[in-house]
């Protein structure tokens, strides 16, 4: 018997530009590519995405299948999204989906299709360092998606392939056009949360019908009433716009209090903090962290990168001490740790 030594990869295909070009590049690198399109959320555009992925797979001579994960997605991602807002927190569904659902599904399905690796169209890279695998930043600073992947296991990191990390989005579009895939090159970028592309407030009203959204009070830090709001789930820490309150000074949401349906407003200076805590954290290698402020923490996808150090607390939380204050640190959001271009881990802010 002759052993088949061809590289094989299961590719998550959304039907968009990035995963489509990932398929082309993986084939050019000698991989046998099998495409899978996850049916996560029923929408007007879902069938078109599936059709586009199938059409590209047919043109490339790839095997392709559709995997119905709507129940899993609703239970693990959509319900989490709703529950977090109703608890007065600000969720990060893309972080949860990538770390706990999408990449795990790819890893579980790959052996069933005789694939030894799996991939997506993410704009980031990976590297082995001191015996551990790390996500590293993509070269496109505007499209870098390393922030969302701090929670992946070593098993997933070991077997994943990231063909787009060394390119910019402009280069990817150009390569698609040069190879005769003009319709792939011209596709629009997807924006926002895939199942809630517009304002999340109507989404909450529709998908949390048993929850009674009641008007409540805006108060200042001393408890003085400033006005009336539409219900605490509709406000997030750091928010300034859309408060529908007219004062002679700029105010921001400092805190939401679900127990009494109160939203605390304050000047921006009151939103600065020098420390915060993480739950559900993941550190690739704990020895990466020292007592020095020599690790960068990001609490937003594209900004607020600040030197920090961490302290392990007796209750299992991770305390993040900042070298300089940060504003609008919102409970429920994610934080990711970096050294240079390597993602060292991350967690969820409490």
N, C-alpha and C positions, 0 to 999 in steps of 0.2 A: 504494500500500500504506500502511496505517496502522500505525505502529510501536506495539507494546504497551509502554507505559511503566509498567505496574504493577510494584511492587516484588515480588521473589521471594526466598524463603528456604528452604533445606534445613534441617530441624530434626531433631536427634537426639532420638528419643523412647524413653525407657526404660519407659514405661507408668506411671510414678509421678506424684505430684502436681505436681512442679516442671516437668517437660518438658510435661506435659499443659496446664498453665496457660500455659506459654510459647506453645504453639500457639494458644490462645484469644487471648492478648494480641497476638500477631503479626498474626493476622487482623484484630483490631480496629484495628490500626495501618495496615491497608491492604495487607498482604503476601499474595501467593499463596504458601501454605505447602505444602511437600512434606515428609512425615514419613518418617524412616528409623529402624528399630529394628535395632541391631547385635546379632547373635547372637555374643556373645563367649565364653560359657561355658555348657555344658549343665548345667542344674540343675532341680530340681523346680519352681521358680517361673518358669523362663524362658518356658515356653509361656503361662503366665498373663499375664506382662508383655507378650508379643507380642499376645495376644488383647485386652488392655486398650488398648494403643496403637492397634490396628486399629479397635476399637469407637469410640474417640474420633475418629479420623480420619474414619470413616464418618459420624458424627453431624455433624462440622464440614464435610463435603463436601470433604475433603482427599485428595489422592493419598498413598498410603502403601506402602512396600515394606520387606522384611526383607533385610538384608545379612549373609551368613554370613562372619564374620571369626574363626571359632573357631581356624583354623590360625595366623593371624597373632597372635592373642591368646596362644595357647599358646606360640608361639615367642618373641615379644617381651616378654611380660609375665609369664606364669606361670613360664617357665623362668628368667627373670631373678630372680624372687622366690625360687625354689628355690636357684639358684646363689649368690645373695647370702648367704643364711643358711648355706650350706655353706662359704662363704669366711669366715665369722665376722663378717659385716656385717649391718646392719639395713636391709632394703629399703624403698623408698617406691613401691609399685606404682601408686598413684593419680597421683602426679606423672609417672611415666614414661608411663602410659597417656594422660593428658591431653595431654602435650607432644609425644609421639612417635607416637601411634596415633590416638586418637579424633578430635582436631581436624584432623589431617592427612587422615584418611579423609573427613571432611565437606568439606574444601576440595577434595579430588580428585573427589568424587562430585557436588558442586553443579553444575558446568557440564553434566554429563550429563542433568540434570533441568531445564536452563534456569534455574538459580537463580544469582543474582549475589551472594547472601550466604548465610551458614549460622549456625546457632544451637544452643544447648542451654538447659537450665534452671539454669545456674550462677548462684549468688548473688554476682555481682560486676559491675563496670562497666568501661568503657574510655574513654580520653580521648586526644586528640592534644595534644602539648606539644612545642614547638620542633622541629616537623617529624618527630616520632616518635610512634608509637601505644603506649599503655601500658594494661595492666590496672590498674584501681583498685578499691579495696575496695567491697563491697556495704554497704548501710545496715544490714543485719542483722548485728550483731557476732557473734552466735552461729552464723550460717550462712555468713558470708563465706568464699568459696572462692578468693580471689585468691592465696593461698599456693601453690596447686597449679599455677598457670599462668605461672610465671616463664620458661619455656623456649619460648614460642610465637614464631614468626617474625613479622616485620613484615607479610608477605603475609597470614598468617592473622589477625593483629590488625586489619589494615585492613578485612577483609571480614566479620568476625564481628559478630553482633548478640546483645546480652545483655538480654533484656526484663525479667528479674526483679531486676536489681541495685538498683533503687530501691525495692524492697518488702521487708518482713519476711516470714518464713515464715507468721506468723499472718495477715498481710494477704492473702497468696496463697491460703491456705485459705479465708478469708472471701470473697474474690472468686470463688472456684470455687463456693462454696455459693450466693452471690447470683445467679450465672448459671445455676443449675440443675444443676450438676455435683457433687451431694452426694457421690457415690461417689469422685470425684477428691479432694474436700476431706478425706475421711475416711481416705485411704490412710496407712499408717504410713511413717515415714522409714526409708530404708535405712541400715544401720549397718555400719561396718567395710569390709573388702576384699570386693568382690563375689563373688569365687571362693573365699574362705576367710573365712567369716563368724564362725567360732568360733576356738578356740585353733589357732595355726599348726602346733603340734608334731605332732598326728596327721596333718595335711595333708602335712607333710614325710615322715613315715614311709610314707604311701600313695603319694606321687608321686615319691619319690626312692628306689625299692626297691633300687637297686644300691649305695646308699651304706650303709656299715656304721656305725650309730650305736653307739659304744662308750662305756662309762663312763670317766670321767677324774677328775682331781683338781682340787679347789678349793685354791688357795694364797693366801697373803697377799702383800703387796708385797715382802716379803723372801724369798719362795719357800717359806715354811714351809707344810706341808700342813695344811689345815683340815677336809677331808672329801672326799667323793666325789660327783660329779655324773653326770647321765644322758647327757652328750654335749654338746660345746661349742655345736652349732647351736641348742640349746634355751635359750640365755641371751643377753641383749642388754645392752649398756652402759647403766648406770643402774638395772638391775633390782634390786629388793629382795625382792619377794614371790615365793613359789614356789621358793625356793632349797633348801628341805628341809634346812637346816642350822641347828643350834641353838648360838648363841654368846651370851655375856653382853654383847654390844654389837651395834649395828646395822651391817650391812655391805651393800655394793652391788657389783654387777658393774662392775669398772673396765676390764677388758680380756678378750677371748677370744683364745686362741692355737691356731688350727687345727693348726699343725704338730705340736704335742705334746699336743693335746686337753686343754689346761689353761685354767681360768677363774680369773682373778685377782679376789679380793674385797678391798675396801678401805672405810674410812670415807668418808662423803660429802665431807669436805673434800678428799680426794685426787682427786675427780672434777672439780674446778674447773680450767678452763684459760683462758688469756688470748688464745689464738690457735688457729686451725685452718686447714685447706687445702681447696680445692674443685677438683674436676675437672668436666668436661662442663658448664662454666659458660656462662651467657648474660647479657650486659649490653645492655640496650636502647640506651643511649647512654653510652659510656665517660666523656664529659665531665660526667656527673651525679656522678662521684666525685672527691673532692678529698683532700688530705692531712689534712683535719680529720675529727674523729669526728662527722660530721654525717649519716650514713646509719644507718638502723635495720636490724639483721639479726635474723631470726626463725629459730630452728632447730626450732621446734615449731609445729604448726598454730595453736594458740590462746595460746601463752605464750612466755616467754623472749625478749622483744624488747629488744635492747641496742644502744646506739650503737657504731659501728665505722668502720674505714677499711680499704681494700684495697690490696694490693701485688701487682703482676704478677711472677711468678717466672720465671726463665730456663727452667725445665722445662715451662712452660705451665700450671702450677697457679696458682690464685688464693689468696693468703694473706689471711686475714681477721684483723685485729687488733682486739681488743675493748676498749672503754673500761672495762669491769669484767668480772670472771671469770664464766663460765657453767659450769654443771655438766652432766654426762651428754651430752657432745657425741659422738654415736655415728657411727662410720664407716658409710657407706651411706645415712644420712639426708640430707634436703634442707635447704638454707638459702635464704631469700629476702630480698632487699634492698628496703627501703621508704624513701621520703621522703614524709612526710605519708601520703596515701592511695594514692600511686602505687607500683606494683611496678617496681623498676628492673632486676630480673634475679635470678639465683640460680645455684645449682649443687649438686653432690653432694659431701658431706663425705668426705674420705679420711683 
